Amino acid sequence: MNQVDIDSDDSPNTPSPRAVARQQSTHLGGRDGQEGEQAHTAQNRRKLSSKSKLSLANFPTSLVLAYQSFGVVYGDLSTSPLYVFKSIFVGKLQNHQNPDAIFGAFSLIFWTLTLIPLLKYIILVLSADDNGEGGTFALYSLLCRHGKFSLLPNQQTADEELSAYKYGPLGQSSTSLALKRYLEKHKRLRTGLLLVVLLGAGMVIGDGVVTPAMSVLSSISGLEDANTNLGKRVTLLISCVILVGLFAMQHWGTHKVGFLFAPVVILWLLSIFAIGLYNTIYWNPKIVYALSPHYIIKFFNQTGRDGWISLGGVLLAITGTEAMYADLGHFTSFSIRLAFVLLVYPCLVVQYMGQAAYLSKHISSIPSSFYDSIPRVVFWPIFVIATLAAIVASQAIISATFSIVKQCHALGCFPRVKVVHTSKQIYGQIYIPEINWILMILTLAVAVGFQDTTTIGNAYGLAVMSVMYITTFLMALVMVFVWQRSIILATVFLLFFWIVEAFYISAAFIKVPQGGWVSLVLSFIFMFIMFVWHYGTCKKYNFDLHNKVPMKWILGLGPSLGIVRVPGMGLIYSELATGVPSIFSHFVTNLPAFHNVLVFICVKYVPVPYVSPEERYLIGRICPRPYRMYRCIVRYGYKDLQGDDANFEDQLIQSIAEFIQMEAVEPQFSTPGSVHYDGRMAVISAQTFESGSSLIISEVEDFDMSNSIQSSKSLTLRSLRSVHDDENPQIRRRRVRFQVPESPGIDPLVRDELQDLIEAKEAGVAYIMGHSYVKARRSSSFLRKLVIDFGYSFLRKNCRGPSVALHIPHISLIEVGMIYYV
């Protein structure tokens, strides 16, 4: 018999020491639909193994992933040569346009590419993956699993036994332990940590607004440079048409677009490499001397404060670097490193070198340096490739925006939105319609409002560098709390990169009045939305946590709960992982009858990227056996997609049946006289069904099933169901019928309970939810009333309803209103 997970805590628990042996877990699953989830699990395991072991056997796979990464990850970074030199030599630096300044600018670009993308990200940051996932929320997830940093108190000890729940080393220094306890003790510090993460997420979303406008306008500007007599209005119109088309095709999925355009990015990189090499040899081979940092010193000695301000343009050379880490989940760290070191890095360095060599002889070409440096013979082919590469660059950051919005929602920091899975092969490729159209409107507004790549570039650079700055801070915390490195080493890492990045971000902030304010406004708006939603969610959860129905009250009502128990099964949805929510007493006191079998369903997200199907469900009992009350906790990772599982009811019946039989033989469940029923959860393995189920399972067609249940459903309900099935013929499918096996070894009490479970399922399943209204108390401060009564209420009214997000069939839904005063 499988072991079980026991959990009776209501509040967050400090992660326990490494388990001596992982418990064999879990998830009831039903045979239908298992193949897809098992394939997904196997795919993730293969991905993780390729990250941890580099061998000749998986090298071909890494090459394929490296090829695909060009179409998804490197489009943004590789198109930076379109506008970097133009952005550097604007403003007061126009007074220093001479060959020495060109040499110094190239030296700055080279060392910026070397220190941040190569040293920081490729060598260090890519090693800090969360079971293969990257990004600021992946770092935050790691921290929440190694300390009580989360503000939402819904963690359970059973969550720590998930296979994806990675533990750090056993040993921990006294200094790092004291620092962790200090952060855990002070809620304001934990709130500050969350705000930092939300600011990083807001900057990424702001980047998703600015990047398409910047990339497309920069590529289309080549039409003006080609003396085609096209005015600025015409090129702007063409750019807007391309942007609308770009966002309109998002529903096709990023995998198709990325895989299709990977050759375009590779061809683009090879082209700019060839052009850069040609310009270096033909115009000024001495530019290779500028690889020495000595020219950086000369540059600042000559330009002074104006040179420091120009760093806001230099940092545009590394825009897109954050995508290497944010999109880590779609590839492997080795494949991303391979693509960068072998092709991206050398091609970019040679291209910037060639542009500098050309500009050192043609100072007047700085405003259109890239297109002027292209030999006239190959201008139009390069222009077409540049336009396609710019579209790919925009696609990458749009996909990253979808991913981070999904992660924010999973961690309770974003309103409910529609998430569409666009690929059956590549898990994690998603499309969010609401976010897509909002991004399109904002991008068009930026493009039409500014019409200048230099001004947009100021906003672009500020967003990118802010994300990098936040990543450095979170990486230092991960080094201390997750990797268990010394605080001194983490401090050295933090100070070194913060000092380097401080020069760039300070220069970017100088340009806030010249367009940089766009990134700040967008990021703070999205950060405010995310924090208000998280604040309201936490207050609502805490209300439920502190107003749970006492078990003594339920036990005092008796098995009938003081009302009529009618045939059928009621699935009561609640956010509580333990205890009975207060809304249940609202049901009991306001409804004249209730179902024979009640199951409290809690759908929760845990701080891991994926939860394997075998570990998704936790099953337990509420109250003694005669009450027929159970609990089911459905767990998802922040990268998991909550699909419309047509077999959920059948899986639930199977899992409860297995739990009932397990309870009869496991000593910790069958202890006589025990009254602590709530909180004891078991993870039932799908392997149990393969080895032998507690029930006899048979499949019948819809019309066969309808004949067997007509006697247990009202005429009205039968007619509604018939109309619903006729209007939705695509969902007509084979149904499952359960029977209790005729085995003399089954305990009579167990047999009766299993029979009641089957009869309740055949009588009909009702989904019961509370239609909640959250309001601030009268004694609350003005700020809290503003946030709850206006901000949070507005978001709740204009986001997707919980029943729609949970894929609950509307025909079987019962909603009872309730007001939360928080």
Number of C-alpha atoms within 10 A of each C-alpha: 8 16 16 23 20 18 17 17 18 18 15 17 15 15 18 11 12 14 10 6 7 11 15 16 24 27 23 29 27 19 13 12 12 14 10 12 14 14 12 18 18 13 15 18 14 12 19 17 14 22 20 12 11 12 9 9 10 14 14 11 15 24 16 12 20 23 20 24 27 29 28 30 33 28 32 30 22 28 28 23 20 22 24 25 28 19 23 24 23 18 11 13 18 12 11 16 17 15 17 16 23 29 26 26 27 26 27 24 25 23 17 21 21 16 14 19 23 18 13 17 21 23 13 13 19 22 15 22 20 23 20 26 26 25 29 26 26 27 21 22 21 26 21 19 24 19 20 21 25 22 16 18 18 22 23 22 19 17 21 23 21 21 15 17 20 17 17 16 13 8 9 17 13 9 11 17 16 12 14 18 13 12 17 17 13 11 14 11 14 17 15 11 17 20 16 20 22 24 25 25 26 29 28 29 26 28 28 27 29 29 29 32 31 28 27 27 25 23 23 20 21 24 18 16 16 15 9 9 10 12 11 14 11 13 18 19 13 14 24 21 12 19 22 15 13 17 20 14 11 20 15 13 17 24 21 12 18 23 16 14 21 23 16 20 30 19 16 22 27 17 19 26 23 16 22 27 21 22 25 23 14 12 18 18 16 11 23 17 12 21 19 15 15 12 21 23 13 15 22 16 11 15 18 12 13 19 23 19 25 24 23 29 26 27 31 26 27 22 24 25 23 25 23 26 25 26 24 21 24 21 24 26 29 22 22 26 18 18 21 21 13 10 15 21 19 13 24 25 22 22 25 28 29 31 30 34 29 29 26 22 14 16 15 12 16 26 18 18 23 27 23 19 22 20 13 10 8 11 15 16 10 20 19 15 18 28 21 18 30 28 24 32 30 26 26 27 28 27 25 24 27 21 23 23 23 26 22 20 19 23 19 22 24 24 23 21 19 15 20 17 18 19 16 10 12 14 18 20 19 24 25 20 18 12 17 19 15 11 21 23 14 17 24 19 15 20 24 16 10 13 18 19 21 22 19 24 28 29 29 31 30 31 31 26 25 22 22 22 18 17 23 23 18 22 22 21 24 20 18 24 26 23 15 19 18 15 18 10 12 19 15 12 18 18 15 13 17 18 10 14 20 16 15 25 24 16 25 28 19 15 21 17 12 16 20 22 17 22 28 20 14 21 23 16 15 19 24 18 20 23 22 21 25 23 20 25 20 19 19 19 20 16 16 20 22 11 14 17 17 13 16 10 11 18 15 10 11 14 18 18 17 15 16 13 15 14 20 23 25 24 22 20 21 23 18 22 27 25 22 22 24 18 23 19 16 14 18 14 13 10 12 11 16 20 22 22 25 22 24 27 22 20 17 20 22 23 27 26 26 26 25 23 20 22 24 22 28 29 29 26 25 23 19 17 15 12 18 20 18 23 27 24 22 18 22 24 21 26 23 19 17 16 12 12 13 13 15 13 15 20 20 18 20 26 30 25 23 24 24 21 18 20 18 16 11 15 10 13 22 12 11 8 6 10 12 13 18 20 20 21 25 29 29 30 23 23 16 18 18 10 7 10 17 23 20 13 14 11 13 13 12 14 11 12 16 17 9 12 16 14 12 15 16 12 11 9 14 16 12 13 15 13 11 13 14 12 10 10 9 8 11 12 12 14 16 15 17 21 14 17 14 10 8 7 7 15 12 10 12 16 20 13 19 24 17 18 24 22 20 22 22 22 22 17 19 21 20 23 21 20 15 15 15 19 20 20 14 10 8 12 10 10 9 18 18 14 20 23 17 13 17 23 18 12 17 18 10 11 15 15 14 15 18 13 16 15 13 17 12 11 12 14 14 15 13 15 12 14 12 14 15 19
